[in-house]
Amino acid sequence: MLVRSLQCYQTIMVGDYIEITVVHIGGNTVHLGIEAPPGVSVHQKEPGEANPRETTGETETNWLCMN
């Protein structure tokens, strides 16, 4: 997992075609803008939703959000 500190309007590239931009930071909320090609599915994982890797037996490090 990549963990980065970004300011508003800074962008992270994922591969050559996916851009994730911080568009607003306020209180406990961060608004992200995501640009991806039409064939790439982008959705928000809801709290408690199963991670697709859990069904394949892969493990993942649990991260704690600190305020």
Buried (B, 14 or more C-beta within 10 A) or exposed (E): EEEEEBEEEEEEEEEEEBEBBBEEEEEEEEEEEEEBEEEEEEEEEEEEEEEEEEEEEEEEEEEEEEE
